[in-house]
C-alpha cells in the first residue's frame, strides 16, 4: 500500500511565499514580510506593504481568518493596457509552468485573439490561472498514514482482506488515496487573475493556505 501514498501524510505542509510559511499570526507574518524588504504603509485605516516581487512593484496584503494567516495577496502597482496585460499574464503562466515547485492541471495561456475588455465587461468573464505548490516529500510519514488508511477500512474489510487486497479493494484504496492526495495539493494553491480599473488592467496574485481558510465553522 505504501506506493499508493506519495503525499497523504502532508497534513501540515503549507503554502510558502518567498520561503515563508503562509501561517501563524498576522504580527508574526508582518515581521517576516518586512525582513524580506517590504515597507509597511497605511491607507484608509488598512495596512499593506509596498515592495518588489518577481521584478514587479506590488502592494502586499495579509489575509487572516480566526487570527491565523491564510493568504498573501499581491497587487501590481502598474496598470497596463489590454495588449500588455496579455503578455504579463502569459509570461507568469510560463514562469510557473517551468518552475518545478509547482503543478499545473492544464494549459492556461491567453490567446492573442481574446477580447479581454469585452469578455470582462459584457460577459463578466474571469481570467485566472491556478497552480499548486508541490508537497514537501521530506515530511512524509508513511507508517502513520498507512495505519490511518487501514483503520478507516477495517470496519469494511477483514484484516486478511487488507493484507491481501483483491483488485476491487486495490481500486477502492487507490480512489480514496487519490482524493486525499488532491485535497492536500489543493490546500497549497497559488493563483492569479486579471483585474481592471478605469479601462486599465493589472494582476492580483494569491498565495493561499487552505488549512487556515474559513470552512463555515463560524456560521
C-alpha positions in Angstrom: 0.0 0.0 0.0 2.9 2.4 0.5 3.4 3.2 -3.1 -0.1 4.5 -3.3 0.6 7.2 -0.6 3.0 9.7 -2.1 1.6 12.8 -0.5 -1.0 11.6 2.0 0.9 12.4 5.2 1.4 16.1 4.4 -1.4 17.4 6.6 0.8 20.2 8.0 2.7 21.1 4.8 1.5 24.6 4.0 1.9 27.1 1.1 5.0 29.3 1.3 5.7 32.8 0.0 9.3 33.7 -0.5 10.2 30.8 1.7 7.8 32.0 4.4 5.0 29.6 5.5 1.6 31.3 5.0 0.7 30.6 8.5 0.9 31.9 12.1 -0.4 35.2 13.4 -0.5 38.5 11.4 2.1 40.1 13.7 4.5 37.2 13.0 3.9 37.4 9.3 4.3 41.1 9.4 7.8 40.8 10.8 8.8 38.3 8.2 7.5 40.3 5.3 9.3 43.4 6.5 12.5 41.3 6.8 12.1 40.4 3.1 12.3 44.1 2.2 8.6 45.2 2.1 7.7 48.5 3.7 4.6 48.9 5.8 2.0 51.5 4.5 -1.3 52.7 5.8 -4.3 53.9 3.7 -7.9 54.4 4.8 -7.1 52.6 8.1 -5.8 49.5 6.3 -2.2 48.4 6.5 -0.4 47.0 3.5 3.1 46.6 2.4 5.0 48.0 -0.6 7.8 46.2 -2.3 9.1 44.3 -5.3 8.1 40.8 -6.2 9.3 38.8 -9.3 10.7 42.0 -10.8 7.4 44.0 -10.4 6.4 46.6 -7.9 3.5 45.3 -5.9 1.3 46.1 -2.9 1.0 43.2 -0.5 -1.9 42.4 1.8 -2.1 39.8 4.6 -5.4 37.9 4.9 -6.4 36.3 8.2 -9.1 34.0 9.5 -9.6 33.5 13.2 -6.4 35.3 13.8 -4.4 33.0 11.6 -2.8 33.9 8.3 -4.4 32.2 5.3 -3.5 34.4 2.4 -0.9 36.6 1.0 -2.3 38.9 -1.8 -0.1 40.8 -4.2 -1.5 43.6 -6.4 0.6 45.1 -9.3 1.1 48.8 -8.9 1.5 49.5 -12.6 -1.7 49.4 -14.7 -1.4 48.0 -18.3 -3.4 48.2 -21.5 -5.1 45.1 -22.9 -2.2 44.0 -25.2 0.4 44.3 -22.4 -1.7 42.6 -19.7 -2.0 39.5 -22.0 1.8 39.5 -22.2 2.1 39.8 -18.5 -0.4 37.1 -17.8 1.2 34.6 -20.3 4.7 35.4 -19.0 3.5 34.5 -15.5 1.9 31.2 -16.7 5.1 30.3 -18.5 7.2 31.0 -15.4 5.0 28.9 -13.2 4.9 26.0 -15.7 8.7 26.0 -15.9 9.1 26.1 -12.1 9.4 22.5 -10.7 8.0 23.7 -7.4 4.5 23.9 -9.0 2.0 21.6 -10.5 -0.3 22.7 -13.3 -3.5 20.8 -14.3 -3.6 22.1 -17.9 -2.6 24.9 -20.3 -3.8 28.3 -19.1 -2.4 30.7 -21.7 -4.4 33.6 -23.2 -5.0 33.7 -26.9 -3.8 36.7 -28.9 -7.4 36.9 -30.2 -9.0 37.0 -26.8 -11.1 40.2 -26.4 -10.4 40.8 -22.7 -12.3 44.1 -22.3 -15.5 42.8 -24.0 -15.4 39.5 -22.1 -14.9 41.0 -18.7 -17.3 43.9 -19.1 -20.1 42.2 -21.0 -19.8 38.5 -20.1 -18.2 39.0 -16.6 -15.5 36.5 -17.6 -12.8 35.9 -15.1 -9.2 35.4 -16.4 -7.3 33.4 -13.9 -4.6 30.7 -13.8 -4.2 28.2 -10.9 -1.1 26.3 -9.8 -0.3 24.1 -6.8 2.9 24.0 -4.8 4.5 20.5 -4.9 4.1 18.9 -1.4 7.3 18.6 0.6 8.1 14.9 0.5 10.6 15.2 3.4 7.5 15.5 5.7 6.1 12.1 4.7 5.2 9.7 7.4 4.3 6.5 5.6 3.8 4.4 8.7 1.2 6.7 10.4 -0.8 7.3 7.2 -0.8 3.6 6.3 -2.2 2.8 9.7 -4.8 5.6 9.2 -6.0 4.1 5.9 -6.1 0.6 7.4 -8.1 1.9 10.4 -10.6 3.6 8.1 -11.1 0.4 6.0 -11.0 -2.1 8.9 -14.8 -1.5 9.5 -15.5 -2.7 6.0 -12.8 -5.3 5.4 -11.2 -8.0 7.5 -7.5 -7.9 8.4 -6.8 -10.7 6.0 -8.5 -8.9 3.1 -6.5 -5.8 3.8 -3.2 -7.7 4.0 -4.1 -9.5 0.7 -6.3 -7.0 -1.1 -8.2 -8.0 -4.2 -8.2 -5.9 -7.4 -11.5 -4.4 -6.3 -10.1 -3.4 -2.9 -7.0 -2.0 -4.5 -9.1 0.2 -6.8 -11.1 1.5 -3.8 -7.9 2.3 -1.9 -6.4 4.0 -4.9 -9.5 6.1 -5.4 -9.6 7.1 -1.7 -5.9 8.0 -1.7 -6.2 9.9 -5.0 -9.0 12.1 -3.4 -6.9 12.7 -0.3 -3.9 13.5 -2.4 -5.7 16.1 -4.4 -7.2 17.6 -1.3 -3.7 18.0 0.2 -2.3 19.5 -3.0 -5.4 21.8 -3.3 -4.5 23.3 0.0 -1.3 24.7 -1.4 -2.8 26.9 -4.1 -1.1 29.8 -5.8 -3.2 31.6 -8.4 -3.5 34.9 -10.1 -6.1 36.8 -12.1 -6.6 39.9 -14.2 -8.4 42.9 -12.6 -9.5 46.1 -14.3 -9.6 49.7 -13.1 -10.7 52.6 -15.3 -10.1 50.7 -18.5 -6.6 49.5 -17.5 -5.6 46.1 -16.2 -3.3 44.6 -13.5 -2.5 41.2 -12.0 -3.6 40.2 -8.5 -1.8 37.1 -7.1 -2.8 34.9 -4.2 -0.7 32.5 -2.0 -3.4 30.6 -0.1 -3.1 28.2 2.9 -6.2 26.1 2.6 -5.8 24.7 6.1 -6.5 28.2 7.6 -9.3 29.3 5.3 -12.8 29.6 6.5 -14.9 26.5 6.0 -18.2 27.6 7.5 -17.2 26.9 11.1 -18.4 30.4 12.2 -21.8 30.1 10.6 
